[in-house]
Amino acid sequence: MMRSLSEQYARRAREFSDTVALLGHHDHIGPEVLKLFKEIKRQRALCGDAEEKLERYLRQENDHARESGAA
């Protein structure tokens, strides 16, 4: 599960980063840039969702480990 969640997070982060990098291909604001900016916001949200899933899993596993050690 850890591997799957971390891979998903890494993939989303790369997609977000790659999309942001496309801004450097434009010299001026136009329809393409506005469309790209909308896609950047979408990619950022997907990356954030993947981060939250991974963080929840890490906290859950950490809590289980502490409970097991206390028993």
C-alpha positions in Angstrom: 0.0 0.0 0.0 2.8 2.4 0.9 4.5 1.8 -2.5 1.3 2.4 -4.4 0.4 5.6 -2.6 3.9 7.0 -2.8 4.1 6.1 -6.5 0.8 7.8 -7.2 2.0 10.9 -5.3 5.2 11.0 -7.2 3.4 10.6 -10.5 1.0 13.4 -9.7 3.8 15.7 -8.6 5.7 15.0 -11.9 2.6 15.7 -13.9 2.0 19.0 -12.0 5.6 20.0 -12.4 5.7 19.2 -16.1 2.5 21.2 -16.7 3.9 24.2 -14.8 7.1 24.0 -16.9 5.0 24.5 -20.0 4.4 28.1 -19.0 7.9 28.8 -20.0 7.0 28.2 -23.6 4.7 31.2 -23.8 5.7 34.9 -24.2 2.4 36.5 -23.6 -1.0 35.9 -22.0 -3.5 34.3 -24.4 -6.1 31.6 -24.6 -3.5 28.9 -24.5 -1.9 30.3 -21.3 -5.3 30.6 -19.6 -6.2 27.0 -20.6 -2.8 25.9 -19.3 -3.3 27.7 -16.0 -6.6 26.0 -15.5 -4.9 22.6 -16.1 -2.1 23.6 -13.6 -4.8 24.2 -11.0 -6.4 20.8 -11.8 -3.0 19.0 -11.6 -2.2 20.8 -8.3 -5.5 19.6 -6.8 -4.8 16.0 -7.9 -1.3 16.2 -6.4 -2.7 17.5 -3.2 -5.3 14.7 -3.1 -2.5 12.1 -3.6 -0.5 13.7 -0.8 -3.4 13.7 1.6 -4.0 10.0 0.9 -0.4 9.2 1.6 -0.3 11.3 4.7 -3.4 9.6 6.1 -1.9 6.2 5.5 1.4 7.2 7.1 -0.4 8.5 10.2 -2.6 5.4 10.4 0.5 3.1 10.2 2.3 5.2 12.7 -0.6 5.0 15.1 -0.8 1.2 14.7 2.9 0.9 15.3 2.7 2.9 18.5 -0.4 0.9 19.7 1.4 -2.4 19.0 4.5 -1.3 20.8 2.5 -0.2 23.8 0.7 -3.6 24.1 
